């Protein structure tokens, strides 16, 4: 009973259209940043290494390399601060969480790309 009430309350704060993206995809996350009175859009691009939670509590983690240092950010999927999520590349992975990428550097970080419906073998 209480779970049904929580689901009804959560329905109001869910986003209408959430883009479909998977683990291993390279995405651009457009976030709204408030600087004083002005609002601007900042883009954070990287590889989705994890998704967790469900409903309004669903989050995803994006990792990128900046100046030789790994940077990870967790984003709430249904946050009003996220303007949009663009999928740039779709990667082929066999894991639900890509935490092993944290230990890799250089070309070893790259993932194979999924092109259309054809799955590459290498």
CNS distance restraints for C-alpha pairs under 8 A (distance, minus, plus):
assign (resid   1 and name CA) (resid   5 and name CA) 6.58 0.50 0.50
assign (resid   2 and name CA) (resid   6 and name CA) 6.28 0.50 0.50
assign (resid   3 and name CA) (resid   7 and name CA) 6.20 0.50 0.50
assign (resid   4 and name CA) (resid   8 and name CA) 6.30 0.50 0.50
assign (resid   5 and name CA) (resid   9 and name CA) 6.35 0.50 0.50
assign (resid   6 and name CA) (resid  10 and name CA) 6.10 0.50 0.50
assign (resid   7 and name CA) (resid  11 and name CA) 6.17 0.50 0.50
assign (resid   8 and name CA) (resid  12 and name CA) 7.40 0.50 0.50
assign (resid   9 and name CA) (resid  13 and name CA) 7.71 0.50 0.50
assign (resid  10 and name CA) (resid  14 and name CA) 6.51 0.50 0.50
assign (resid  10 and name CA) (resid  55 and name CA) 7.04 0.50 0.50
assign (resid  10 and name CA) (resid  56 and name CA) 6.32 0.50 0.50
assign (resid  13 and name CA) (resid  56 and name CA) 7.05 0.50 0.50
assign (resid  13 and name CA) (resid  78 and name CA) 7.52 0.50 0.50
assign (resid  14 and name CA) (resid  55 and name CA) 7.29 0.50 0.50
assign (resid  14 and name CA) (resid  56 and name CA) 6.10 0.50 0.50
assign (resid  14 and name CA) (resid  78 and name CA) 5.75 0.50 0.50
assign (resid  15 and name CA) (resid  78 and name CA) 5.51 0.50 0.50
assign (resid  18 and name CA) (resid  77 and name CA) 7.96 0.50 0.50
assign (resid  18 and name CA) (resid  78 and name CA) 7.94 0.50 0.50
assign (resid  19 and name CA) (resid  85 and name CA) 6.69 0.50 0.50
assign (resid  19 and name CA) (resid  86 and name CA) 7.77 0.50 0.50
assign (resid  21 and name CA) (resid  25 and name CA) 6.57 0.50 0.50
assign (resid  21 and name CA) (resid  87 and name CA) 6.78 0.50 0.50
assign (resid  22 and name CA) (resid  48 and name CA) 7.28 0.50 0.50
assign (resid  22 and name CA) (resid  90 and name CA) 7.80 0.50 0.50
assign (resid  23 and name CA) (resid  47 and name CA) 7.84 0.50 0.50
assign (resid  23 and name CA) (resid  48 and name CA) 5.23 0.50 0.50
assign (resid  23 and name CA) (resid  49 and name CA) 5.64 0.50 0.50
assign (resid  23 and name CA) (resid  50 and name CA) 6.11 0.50 0.50
assign (resid  23 and name CA) (resid  51 and name CA) 7.24 0.50 0.50
assign (resid  23 and name CA) (resid  91 and name CA) 7.73 0.50 0.50
assign (resid  23 and name CA) (resid  93 and name CA) 7.37 0.50 0.50
assign (resid  23 and name CA) (resid  96 and name CA) 6.68 0.50 0.50
assign (resid  23 and name CA) (resid  97 and name CA) 7.20 0.50 0.50
assign (resid  23 and name CA) (resid  98 and name CA) 7.64 0.50 0.50
assign (resid  24 and name CA) (resid  47 and name CA) 5.85 0.50 0.50
assign (resid  24 and name CA) (resid  48 and name CA) 5.34 0.50 0.50
assign (resid  24 and name CA) (resid  49 and name CA) 6.11 0.50 0.50
assign (resid  24 and name CA) (resid  90 and name CA) 6.64 0.50 0.50
assign (resid  24 and name CA) (resid  91 and name CA) 4.79 0.50 0.50
assign (resid  24 and name CA) (resid  92 and name CA) 6.59 0.50 0.50
assign (resid  24 and name CA) (resid  93 and name CA) 6.12 0.50 0.50
assign (resid  24 and name CA) (resid  98 and name CA) 7.52 0.50 0.50
assign (resid  24 and name CA) (resid 111 and name CA) 7.30 0.50 0.50
assign (resid  25 and name CA) (resid  47 and name CA) 5.61 0.50 0.50
assign (resid  25 and name CA) (resid  48 and name CA) 5.65 0.50 0.50
assign (resid  25 and name CA) (resid  87 and name CA) 6.77 0.50 0.50
assign (resid  25 and name CA) (resid  88 and name CA) 7.42 0.50 0.50
assign (resid  25 and name CA) (resid  89 and name CA) 5.59 0.50 0.50
assign (resid  25 and name CA) (resid  90 and name CA) 4.36 0.50 0.50
assign (resid  25 and name CA) (resid  91 and name CA) 5.05 0.50 0.50
assign (resid  26 and name CA) (resid  45 and name CA) 7.10 0.50 0.50
assign (resid  26 and name CA) (resid  46 and name CA) 5.36 0.50 0.50
assign (resid  26 and name CA) (resid  47 and name CA) 4.33 0.50 0.50
assign (resid  26 and name CA) (resid  48 and name CA) 6.34 0.50 0.50
assign (resid  26 and name CA) (resid  87 and name CA) 6.08 0.50 0.50
assign (resid  26 and name CA) (resid  88 and name CA) 5.45 0.50 0.50
assign (resid  26 and name CA) (resid  89 and name CA) 4.97 0.50 0.50
assign (resid  26 and name CA) (resid  90 and name CA) 6.35 0.50 0.50
assign (resid  26 and name CA) (resid  91 and name CA) 7.41 0.50 0.50
assign (resid  27 and name CA) (resid  45 and name CA) 5.52 0.50 0.50
assign (resid  27 and name CA) (resid  46 and name CA) 5.73 0.50 0.50
assign (resid  27 and name CA) (resid  47 and name CA) 6.28 0.50 0.50
assign (resid  27 and name CA) (resid  48 and name CA) 7.09 0.50 0.50
assign (resid  27 and name CA) (resid  85 and name CA) 6.65 0.50 0.50
assign (resid  27 and name CA) (resid  86 and name CA) 5.45 0.50 0.50
assign (resid  27 and name CA) (resid  87 and name CA) 4.45 0.50 0.50
assign (resid  27 and name CA) (resid  88 and name CA) 5.38 0.50 0.50
assign (resid  27 and name CA) (resid  89 and name CA) 7.11 0.50 0.50
assign (resid  28 and name CA) (resid  43 and name CA) 6.15 0.50 0.50
assign (resid  28 and name CA) (resid  44 and name CA) 5.66 0.50 0.50
assign (resid  28 and name CA) (resid  45 and name CA) 4.23 0.50 0.50
assign (resid  28 and name CA) (resid  46 and name CA) 6.81 0.50 0.50
assign (resid  28 and name CA) (resid  85 and name CA) 5.73 0.50 0.50
assign (resid  28 and name CA) (resid  86 and name CA) 5.04 0.50 0.50
assign (resid  28 and name CA) (resid  87 and name CA) 6.50 0.50 0.50
assign (resid  28 and name CA) (resid  88 and name CA) 7.07 0.50 0.50
assign (resid  29 and name CA) (resid  43 and name CA) 5.51 0.50 0.50
assign (resid  29 and name CA) (resid  44 and name CA) 5.14 0.50 0.50
assign (resid  29 and name CA) (resid  45 and name CA) 6.08 0.50 0.50
assign (resid  29 and name CA) (resid  82 and name CA) 7.12 0.50 0.50
assign (resid  29 and name CA) (resid  83 and name CA) 7.81 0.50 0.50
assign (resid  29 and name CA) (resid  84 and name CA) 6.23 0.50 0.50
assign (resid  29 and name CA) (resid  85 and name CA) 4.70 0.50 0.50
assign (resid  29 and name CA) (resid  86 and name CA) 6.57 0.50 0.50
assign (resid  30 and name CA) (resid  41 and name CA) 6.06 0.50 0.50
assign (resid  30 and name CA) (resid  42 and name CA) 5.64 0.50 0.50
assign (resid  30 and name CA) (resid  43 and name CA) 4.55 0.50 0.50
assign (resid  30 and name CA) (resid  44 and name CA) 6.58 0.50 0.50
assign (resid  30 and name CA) (resid  82 and name CA) 5.90 0.50 0.50
assign (resid  30 and name CA) (resid  83 and name CA) 5.34 0.50 0.50
assign (resid  30 and name CA) (resid  84 and name CA) 5.29 0.50 0.50
assign (resid  30 and name CA) (resid  85 and name CA) 6.20 0.50 0.50
assign (resid  31 and name CA) (resid  41 and name CA) 5.48 0.50 0.50
assign (resid  31 and name CA) (resid  42 and name CA) 5.28 0.50 0.50
assign (resid  31 and name CA) (resid  43 and name CA) 6.31 0.50 0.50
assign (resid  31 and name CA) (resid  44 and name CA) 7.72 0.50 0.50
assign (resid  31 and name CA) (resid  81 and name CA) 5.63 0.50 0.50
assign (resid  31 and name CA) (resid  82 and name CA) 4.47 0.50 0.50
assign (resid  31 and name CA) (resid  83 and name CA) 5.55 0.50 0.50
assign (resid  31 and name CA) (resid  84 and name CA) 7.44 0.50 0.50
assign (resid  32 and name CA) (resid  39 and name CA) 6.58 0.50 0.50
assign (resid  32 and name CA) (resid  40 and name CA) 5.74 0.50 0.50
assign (resid  32 and name CA) (resid  41 and name CA) 4.69 0.50 0.50
assign (resid  32 and name CA) (resid  42 and name CA) 6.39 0.50 0.50
assign (resid  32 and name CA) (resid  81 and name CA) 5.10 0.50 0.50
assign (resid  32 and name CA) (resid  82 and name CA) 6.16 0.50 0.50
assign (resid  32 and name CA) (resid  83 and name CA) 6.38 0.50 0.50
assign (resid  33 and name CA) (resid  39 and name CA) 5.63 0.50 0.50
assign (resid  33 and name CA) (resid  40 and name CA) 5.33 0.50 0.50
assign (resid  33 and name CA) (resid  41 and name CA) 5.99 0.50 0.50
assign (resid  33 and name CA) (resid  42 and name CA) 6.65 0.50 0.50
assign (resid  33 and name CA) (resid  81 and name CA) 7.65 0.50 0.50
assign (resid  34 and name CA) (resid  38 and name CA) 5.91 0.50 0.50
assign (resid  34 and name CA) (resid  39 and name CA) 4.57 0.50 0.50
assign (resid  34 and name CA) (resid  40 and name CA) 6.58 0.50 0.50
assign (resid  35 and name CA) (resid  39 and name CA) 6.13 0.50 0.50
assign (resid  35 and name CA) (resid  40 and name CA) 7.71 0.50 0.50
assign (resid  41 and name CA) (resid  83 and name CA) 7.76 0.50 0.50
assign (resid  45 and name CA) (resid  62 and name CA) 7.56 0.50 0.50
assign (resid  45 and name CA) (resid  63 and name CA) 7.99 0.50 0.50
assign (resid  45 and name CA) (resid  64 and name CA) 6.92 0.50 0.50
assign (resid  46 and name CA) (resid  62 and name CA) 5.58 0.50 0.50
assign (resid  46 and name CA) (resid  63 and name CA) 5.14 0.50 0.50
assign (resid  46 and name CA) (resid  64 and name CA) 4.60 0.50 0.50
assign (resid  47 and name CA) (resid  62 and name CA) 5.33 0.50 0.50
assign (resid  47 and name CA) (resid  63 and name CA) 5.29 0.50 0.50
assign (resid  47 and name CA) (resid  64 and name CA) 6.50 0.50 0.50
assign (resid  48 and name CA) (resid  60 and name CA) 6.93 0.50 0.50
assign (resid  48 and name CA) (resid  61 and name CA) 5.71 0.50 0.50
assign (resid  48 and name CA) (resid  62 and name CA) 4.46 0.50 0.50
assign (resid  48 and name CA) (resid  63 and name CA) 6.46 0.50 0.50
assign (resid  49 and name CA) (resid  60 and name CA) 7.68 0.50 0.50
assign (resid  49 and name CA) (resid  61 and name CA) 5.75 0.50 0.50
assign (resid  49 and name CA) (resid  62 and name CA) 5.94 0.50 0.50
assign (resid  49 and name CA) (resid  63 and name CA) 6.69 0.50 0.50
assign (resid  49 and name CA) (resid  97 and name CA) 5.68 0.50 0.50
assign (resid  49 and name CA) (resid  98 and name CA) 4.71 0.50 0.50
assign (resid  49 and name CA) (resid  99 and name CA) 6.58 0.50 0.50
assign (resid  50 and name CA) (resid  60 and name CA) 5.52 0.50 0.50
assign (resid  50 and name CA) (resid  61 and name CA) 5.16 0.50 0.50
assign (resid  50 and name CA) (resid  62 and name CA) 7.48 0.50 0.50
assign (resid  50 and name CA) (resid  96 and name CA) 6.91 0.50 0.50
assign (resid  50 and name CA) (resid  97 and name CA) 4.95 0.50 0.50
assign (resid  50 and name CA) (resid  98 and name CA) 6.56 0.50 0.50
assign (resid  50 and name CA) (resid  99 and name CA) 7.96 0.50 0.50
assign (resid  51 and name CA) (resid  58 and name CA) 7.31 0.50 0.50
assign (resid  51 and name CA) (resid  59 and name CA) 5.74 0.50 0.50
assign (resid  51 and name CA) (resid  60 and name CA) 4.23 0.50 0.50
assign (resid  51 and name CA) (resid  61 and name CA) 6.44 0.50 0.50
assign (resid  51 and name CA) (resid  97 and name CA) 7.65 0.50 0.50
assign (resid  52 and name CA) (resid  58 and name CA) 5.65 0.50 0.50
assign (resid  52 and name CA) (resid  59 and name CA) 5.35 0.50 0.50
assign (resid  52 and name CA) (resid  60 and name CA) 6.27 0.50 0.50
assign (resid  53 and name CA) (resid  57 and name CA) 5.60 0.50 0.50
assign (resid  53 and name CA) (resid  58 and name CA) 4.18 0.50 0.50
assign (resid  53 and name CA) (resid  59 and name CA) 6.25 0.50 0.50
assign (resid  54 and name CA) (resid  58 and name CA) 4.48 0.50 0.50
assign (resid  56 and name CA) (resid  76 and name CA) 7.88 0.50 0.50
assign (resid  56 and name CA) (resid  77 and name CA) 7.54 0.50 0.50
assign (resid  56 and name CA) (resid  78 and name CA) 6.01 0.50 0.50
assign (resid  57 and name CA) (resid  76 and name CA) 6.82 0.50 0.50
assign (resid  57 and name CA) (resid  77 and name CA) 7.79 0.50 0.50
assign (resid  57 and name CA) (resid  78 and name CA) 7.91 0.50 0.50
assign (resid  58 and name CA) (resid  76 and name CA) 5.98 0.50 0.50
assign (resid  58 and name CA) (resid  77 and name CA) 5.70 0.50 0.50
assign (resid  58 and name CA) (resid  78 and name CA) 7.36 0.50 0.50
assign (resid  59 and name CA) (resid  74 and name CA) 6.55 0.50 0.50
assign (resid  59 and name CA) (resid  75 and name CA) 5.47 0.50 0.50
assign (resid  59 and name CA) (resid  76 and name CA) 4.32 0.50 0.50
assign (resid  59 and name CA) (resid  77 and name CA) 5.24 0.50 0.50
assign (resid  60 and name CA) (resid  74 and name CA) 5.66 0.50 0.50
assign (resid  60 and name CA) (resid  75 and name CA) 5.51 0.50 0.50
assign (resid  60 and name CA) (resid  76 and name CA) 6.63 0.50 0.50
assign (resid  60 and name CA) (resid  77 and name CA) 6.74 0.50 0.50
assign (resid  61 and name CA) (resid  72 and name CA) 6.66 0.50 0.50
assign (resid  61 and name CA) (resid  73 and name CA) 5.61 0.50 0.50
assign (resid  61 and name CA) (resid  74 and name CA) 4.35 0.50 0.50
assign (resid  61 and name CA) (resid  75 and name CA) 6.33 0.50 0.50
assign (resid  62 and name CA) (resid  72 and name CA) 5.56 0.50 0.50
assign (resid  62 and name CA) (resid  73 and name CA) 5.44 0.50 0.50
assign (resid  62 and name CA) (resid  74 and name CA) 6.46 0.50 0.50
assign (resid  62 and name CA) (resid  75 and name CA) 7.93 0.50 0.50
assign (resid  63 and name CA) (resid  70 and name CA) 6.94 0.50 0.50
assign (resid  63 and name CA) (resid  71 and name CA) 5.66 0.50 0.50
assign (resid  63 and name CA) (resid  72 and name CA) 4.32 0.50 0.50
assign (resid  63 and name CA) (resid  73 and name CA) 6.62 0.50 0.50
assign (resid  64 and name CA) (resid  70 and name CA) 5.83 0.50 0.50
assign (resid  64 and name CA) (resid  71 and name CA) 5.41 0.50 0.50
assign (resid  64 and name CA) (resid  72 and name CA) 6.50 0.50 0.50
assign (resid  65 and name CA) (resid  69 and name CA) 5.45 0.50 0.50
assign (resid  65 and name CA) (resid  70 and name CA) 4.44 0.50 0.50
assign (resid  65 and name CA) (resid  71 and name CA) 5.94 0.50 0.50
assign (resid  66 and name CA) (resid  70 and name CA) 6.21 0.50 0.50
assign (resid  66 and name CA) (resid  71 and name CA) 6.71 0.50 0.50
assign (resid  70 and name CA) (resid 102 and name CA) 7.44 0.50 0.50
assign (resid  75 and name CA) (resid  79 and name CA) 7.85 0.50 0.50
assign (resid  77 and name CA) (resid  82 and name CA) 7.74 0.50 0.50
assign (resid  78 and name CA) (resid  82 and name CA) 7.68 0.50 0.50
assign (resid  89 and name CA) (resid 113 and name CA) 6.88 0.50 0.50
assign (resid  89 and name CA) (resid 114 and name CA) 7.72 0.50 0.50
assign (resid  90 and name CA) (resid 113 and name CA) 5.76 0.50 0.50
assign (resid  90 and name CA) (resid 114 and name CA) 5.32 0.50 0.50
assign (resid  90 and name CA) (resid 115 and name CA) 7.50 0.50 0.50
assign (resid  91 and name CA) (resid 111 and name CA) 5.82 0.50 0.50
assign (resid  91 and name CA) (resid 112 and name CA) 5.58 0.50 0.50
assign (resid  91 and name CA) (resid 113 and name CA) 4.48 0.50 0.50
assign (resid  91 and name CA) (resid 114 and name CA) 5.29 0.50 0.50
assign (resid  92 and name CA) (resid 111 and name CA) 6.66 0.50 0.50
assign (resid  92 and name CA) (resid 112 and name CA) 5.46 0.50 0.50
assign (resid  92 and name CA) (resid 113 and name CA) 5.83 0.50 0.50
assign (resid  92 and name CA) (resid 114 and name CA) 5.65 0.50 0.50
assign (resid  92 and name CA) (resid 119 and name CA) 7.97 0.50 0.50
assign (resid  93 and name CA) (resid 111 and name CA) 7.49 0.50 0.50
assign (resid  93 and name CA) (resid 112 and name CA) 7.84 0.50 0.50
assign (resid 100 and name CA) (resid 104 and name CA) 7.24 0.50 0.50
assign (resid 101 and name CA) (resid 109 and name CA) 5.97 0.50 0.50
assign (resid 104 and name CA) (resid 108 and name CA) 5.84 0.50 0.50
assign (resid 104 and name CA) (resid 109 and name CA) 5.64 0.50 0.50
assign (resid 105 and name CA) (resid 109 and name CA) 5.85 0.50 0.50
assign (resid 106 and name CA) (resid 110 and name CA) 7.99 0.50 0.50
assign (resid 112 and name CA) (resid 120 and name CA) 7.81 0.50 0.50
assign (resid 113 and name CA) (resid 120 and name CA) 7.80 0.50 0.50
assign (resid 114 and name CA) (resid 118 and name CA) 7.19 0.50 0.50
assign (resid 114 and name CA) (resid 119 and name CA) 6.11 0.50 0.50
assign (resid 114 and name CA) (resid 120 and name CA) 7.03 0.50 0.50
assign (resid 115 and name CA) (resid 119 and name CA) 7.03 0.50 0.50
assign (resid 115 and name CA) (resid 120 and name CA) 7.97 0.50 0.50
